[in-house]
Amino acid sequence: MPDWTAPFHVPKWTQEEFVKYKAAYVAKHGYRYSIPGFEDIIHLPVEKPMTFEEETRWKAKDWDFFSSERLAELKYIKQTRKEKFLDMLASPIPQVLNNRAALLTSIDDTQDALSTLTAIGLIAAKAAPRAISTIISGPVGWLMAASNAVNFMQTTISPERWGIKQKRMTDEVTELNPATKKGRAKLLNKVKNAKLHSGYAVEALQVTDNIFGVGIQLGQLMNLPIAILAGAVRRAVGKPVTVKYPVPDLPHWARIAGKLPRATTAMWTEPFHSDVIAETTQLIGLNLAAQVTRSFVDDWNPLDQIEEIDKIEIQAPYPTSVLTLEVLEEEDPDWRDTIGWPSTGREWSTLNDLHDASVPILNDNFTRYCDTNRHNFHGFTGAINATESTLFNMESVDDEHTIEHDYTAWCKTLHALQNQGYSFPFDVTPAQTACYTTWLEAHEGAGSCPTTPEALAYAQNHCGFTFVHGDPY
């Protein structure tokens, strides 16, 4: 089983088991998401959700029911939603203005999911040790394109990092890096037979930043039971949605997790503007949600149970939060007209329409996120979780045996050289490294990978330098 799945499958808890586990976690940690290993560096804000009784008392304006601290907290949450919504009202960008209610709802859905799933975060979210802090803050950063990886091998060599330490850092920074990890789904005949475009989009091995959007759309596909239960699914031809067997009565926490692909499709298909905290929070939630989905799809696979799935339409995120509904009613009486998908401009869209319109924007925005945040831990952690969620959603369509995963040719070549004790010479020139990088990228483009002898020979015979073997000091 691949490394990105083995320790991180979420247990198939019952609702009672999850509530008990969640209560124990909150009692110990509170409502805050701390990245494992980074407790003193990264804390992502997680809102404590309103209980049913709190919602009832809030609607009745029974302010005496709440403690002063909790009342202040809820007022603050409402104010943050209001400020975000007013920003949308003032936005000159049509996708934001025209779909503002759906976008605001996506914030709610993200916070609901993360506040619910924080209890499994220590199991599900991967993070790298702090030893790589010098790499992240250095001139190259954590984002490993071929040229960056070559520079990385040069700049990280120093006496105290040589050998095992250097290899460990290289492994950690590239293990789930979206520019080094590749994946494809080998047996998506179910998806293609259902006439869904996602089945054709991941047939060839591609780096995960190129299939990030497909992963999200596959997540929406596998979470159709959640959308059906929420009344957010209909048939495009006007007929009722028909299923072969009753839709399973999934636990409440699984239903909340299932909203994340929909929320991410909405939020990440608006024009990119980096809010690293909000975006990283959503990518972590997306990963946790993908693993929750994986734990349930074996019991009810939409591809087997829903007829004419290509004709199913999914509704854009629709608000249910008491606080958000108050903001919308107070600030924008016409908010119901602004429920829509930013990528299609419609409230209801088929899986294929969402795939075709959303995937290019999702991939582009994810690439921008990675590049913008290549020198901070938030970006590194968000990218790792995005990579994992993409592979998990691909796996959920069938099982882990359908997923082929690999590293890029240049990543494997440089790792092989390093593992065998080779390093770049001190006097290598930029022109020589550019020559070598171009050759590695050509191999990746051709789908081939050079052997170590070939890699050594090309450097010497075509690029004019010779790799040093052993400790250069």
TABEL-V895154 format. One line per field, one symbol per residue. psi: psi as a letter, one per 20 degrees, with the letter a starting at -180 (. if undefined). A space follows every 10 residues. Layout:
# TABEL-V895154
psi->???
This chain:
# TABEL-V895154
psi->pqhihgjkpp qmqrgggggg ggghghhgia npopppikhj gppppppoqp rghggghghi kmhihqqhgh ghghhggggh ggggghgghi pioghggikh hhhhhhgghg hgghhhjhhj hhghpqqqri hjhhggiahg aionrghhhg hghgiiorgi iqcggggggg ghiigkpiih pqqqphlkhg ghhjkphhhi ikhqpqqhii jghhgghhgg gijhhghghi kkqrphjirq ppqhrppqnq qghhgghiig hgghgghjjr ppoonhgggg ghhghhgghh hgghiihhhn ohhhipqlhi jpqpqqppqi pggghggghh inhkhhikoq phhijqhpqr hgggghhhgh gggghggggg ghkijqhggg gggghggghg hghghhheri iippqrrqgh ghghgggghj jqrqqhjprh hghhggghgg hhgghikrpq rghhhghggg hhikrpqppa oi.
